[in-house]
Amino acid sequence: MRGDLTVRKTKTASGATAVQVVRNIGKRREVLRHIGSAHDEQTLEMLLSEAEHYAERHRIQPSLFAQDQPAPPIVNLDQTTLIAVTHRFAREALRACGRLCKLGWLEDIYLDLALMRIIEPASKIQTLELLEEYFSVRYAPRTMRRRLNELLEHQEQIELSAIQTAREAFNEPFNLVLYDVTTLYFESFKEYDFQSTGFSKDNKPQQPQIVIGLITTRSGFPVTHEVFEGKTFEGHTMLKILERFQQRVGSHCKPVIVADAAMLSTENMASLSAQGYRFIVGARLANHSKSFIDQIDTQTPRTDEVTTRFEHTMKKDKVAVDVSVVCQFSTARYKKDKRELEKQLNRALLLIERNEPGRRARFVKKSDGKDGYQLNAELKAKAQRLLGIKGYVTNIAQTELSNQEVIDYYHDLWNVEQAFRMSKSDLQARPIYHRNEVAIRSHVLICFMALIMGKYLEINTKMSLKRIRKALWRVHEAHLRDERTGKVHIKRTGTDNQQIEDILRVLKPEFPH
């Protein structure tokens, strides 16, 4: 009947056959459910059957001619051959997650490259081999390279999709965002135009790298990223990516920026304040003047969890910005700081005895007026006064945000740090084998898409990505060929366990199994 449901097949750009459940209303066609895409007849048969079941369950008026389910075919197992074992369930589940993250508009190859970062990260060529081995999905290497070069054209829309997902799925108002940077190194010692040596967070100072900036929500869901040249100082990355994020979410939204101490220099804080942004950043108390450190030392109670706020003007060259510095003492931090201080002082004394400057030796300085090295007594005194004290810098008045709220918001930074750990370990964004800047940026964008999907699942299922991947991988399909008829029968292992049920509950709108 007019307006009721039908099953539609259509070719995708990659040559697959997409199966959809649609409703035709006049001359307009509304796609109600994308069931999946098939690259072979067996998968197509499964998807068409699933689509028919879905359409029959949701039709306004059930079909008068709906056929009873045919009797299952009788198969003699002694006359069958196991021709393949696939994991199509995992692929379709992750593709459903991609659609829930508003990424369903992308071509199949992009989603497949992203989901393979979750399933089994590998080089691009090996990824194509694994797609064929695990899912019977084939892409030509030349097609993959051409599509990678075109992916950056979609970066804006991909990030807009992430922002829309954060708003709709997690009710994110973007009142506060987290920002951090990391580095990814290359399996090479040769520098190129874009990848170069710099301060390495991977402890690979001799190898070229790139710098990546990432903005996430308080829960760690990624919404914007940027790739910078390897020698870029991390403090110079924030303003560019923040400007682009502002364009994505709209000028009406001015979130509080939470970042690590290295991000917000005096110049950055002055610039953010001038543009109407509010920020919370970790303080490097030892870098302040002796008089301000004396004030912190004398006015901060040595009592756990008690906070003190100081009004302060930070200056560098001709730039000045008025801020509040929130300080809190912790007995556990005092013990940790004291152990670290003693270790550094012992190392400094040993280096001085050897007449060596050492690498990044904190308390060693050149001797006054003669060769050799001596202990930096002034720096030692500063460090002793600040034992156990952690500082936080903000331009938000205490009437708007209490001292404890400032500290709690700063501690949310572990979420963006955890997102970086996921990208480096679970998704294996590093090491990178590309040389071309476009290919490098495309690789990072693929990892960013995988991070969107992975965090969506983690937040909604309360499971780690490793556990999610393991649960999905337990489900597989056996392809049995009946040697009498030549027909291939597909039998899937059961999905009746709690972890799979939790995942399917999250994916249900796009994965009606």
Sequence and secondary structure as in RCSB ss.txt:
>XXXX:A:sequence
MRGDLTVRKTKTASGATAVQVVRNIGKRREVLRHIGSAHDEQTLEMLLSEAEHYAERHRIQPSLFAQDQPAPPIV
NLDQTTLIAVTHRFAREALRACGRLCKLGWLEDIYLDLALMRIIEPASKIQTLELLEEYFSVRYAPRTMRRRLNE
LLEHQEQIELSAIQTAREAFNEPFNLVLYDVTTLYFESFKEYDFQSTGFSKDNKPQQPQIVIGLITTRSGFPVTH
EVFEGKTFEGHTMLKILERFQQRVGSHCKPVIVADAAMLSTENMASLSAQGYRFIVGARLANHSKSFIDQIDTQT
PRTDEVTTRFEHTMKKDKVAVDVSVVCQFSTARYKKDKRELEKQLNRALLLIERNEPGRRARFVKKSDGKDGYQL
NAELKAKAQRLLGIKGYVTNIAQTELSNQEVIDYYHDLWNVEQAFRMSKSDLQARPIYHRNEVAIRSHVLICFMA
LIMGKYLEINTKMSLKRIRKALWRVHEAHLRDERTGKVHIKRTGTDNQQIEDILRVLKPEFPH
>XXXX:A:secstr
 TTSEEEEEEE TTS EEEEEEEEETTEEEEEEEEEEESSHHHHHHHHHHHHHHHHHH SS  TT          
 GGGEEEEEEE HHHHHHHHHHHHHTT TTS HHHHHHHHHHHH    HHHHHHHHHHHH     HHHHHHHHHH
HGGGHHHHHHHHHHHHHHHH    SEEEEEEEEEEBS S   SS B    TTS TTS EEEEEEEE TT  EEEE
EEEETT  GGGSHHHHHHHHHHHH TT   EEEE TTT  HHHHHHHHHTT EEEEE  GGGS HHHHHHHHHHS
 SSTT EEEEEEEEEETTEEEEEEEEEEE HHHHHHHHHHHHHHHHHHHHHHHHT   SS TTEEE TTSSSEEE
 HHHHHHHHHTTTEEEEEE S TTTS HHHHHHHHHTTHHHHHHHHHHHTTS   SB   SHHHHHHHHHHHHHH
HHHHHHHHHHH S HHHHHHHHHT  EEEEEETTT  EEEEE    SHHHHHHHHHHTTT   
